[in-house]
Amino acid sequence: MKHAPTGEEWELACDEERGEVMPSGWPMGIAKAEHCTLIEAATDEKRMEVLTAWAKEGRGYEAERDWRTLAARRQISSANDQVLRQPVANQDEK
């Protein structure tokens, strides 16, 4: 992600929420998604790897208060809910 106001390139800690993004690293921050341009999309595997890392422990000071950790936990939960709601293929239909 490239953040236009600063010219910095960021790896995001979690998915966009409510029009905002949160970069990995320190200091913890939030930016408007409209100020950012995607440089390279993460694979589904990489996305889940990063979300899982943030959801498990966070990387910031006092992880329970780290917005990125809390957002990653919401997004992991949402992704798991979506997987659980998908219909299971009936093996007899093949």
N, C-alpha and C positions, 0 to 999 in steps of 0.2 A: 504494500500500500504506500502511496506517496501522499504526504500531507502537504497540500499546496501552500498554506500560510507560512510554514517553516521550511519547506523544501526537504524535509526529512523523509526517509523511507522506513517504514515500520512493518514488523510482523505483528499481527493482531493476536491478542490473548483469547478472544472469543468472537462470536459472530456479531454482526450489526444488530443493535436493539434500539427501537424507538428513534431511528435516525442518527444514532451515535455509534462510534467505534472506540475500542479501548486497546491501546498498544501494549505489547509485552514490555518488560523492562522497568526501569526506575527513572524518574519518578512516575508514580501512577498518574494516568491522565485519561481524559475523555475528549474526543473531538467530534465535530459534526461530520457525518458520513459524506455529506455533499461537498466537503472540502478535501475529500480523498479520492484518489484514482487507483484502481486496481492495477498492479504491475504484473503479478503472477498469482493465479488462484491456487490454493492448496488442494491437494487430492482429498478425496473423502477420508482416506486413511490418515493423512497428516492432520486434517481438521479434527478428527476424533482423538488423535494422539495429543494434540495441544489442549483441547477442551478437557480431556481426562486428566492431564497433568495439572491444569489449573484447578479443576474441580476437586481433586484429591487433596492437594496441599497448598495451592497458591504459591506464589513466588515473592510476594510482597511482605512487608512488615505487618504483623498481626493479620494473617490470612483470613480470619473470620470477618474482618472488616474490609477486606480487599474487594472492591466492586467487581474486579475481573474474576475472582474466585466464585463469588456469588452468581455472577452472570453465567459463567461456565457451568455451574451446577444446574441452573435453570435450563440451559440449552441441552445439556446431557439428558436431563429428565424429559424434555420435550422430544428429543430425538428417539429416546427409548420408547416413549408413548406412541410415536408414529410407527415404529417397527412393530409394536405389539398390536396395533390396530389393523395392520395389513392382513388381508385374508390369506389363510394357509391353503396352498394348492392341494386339492384332493388327489391322492395317489391313484385312485381308481379311475380318474378321468383320462389317464394317459393311454 
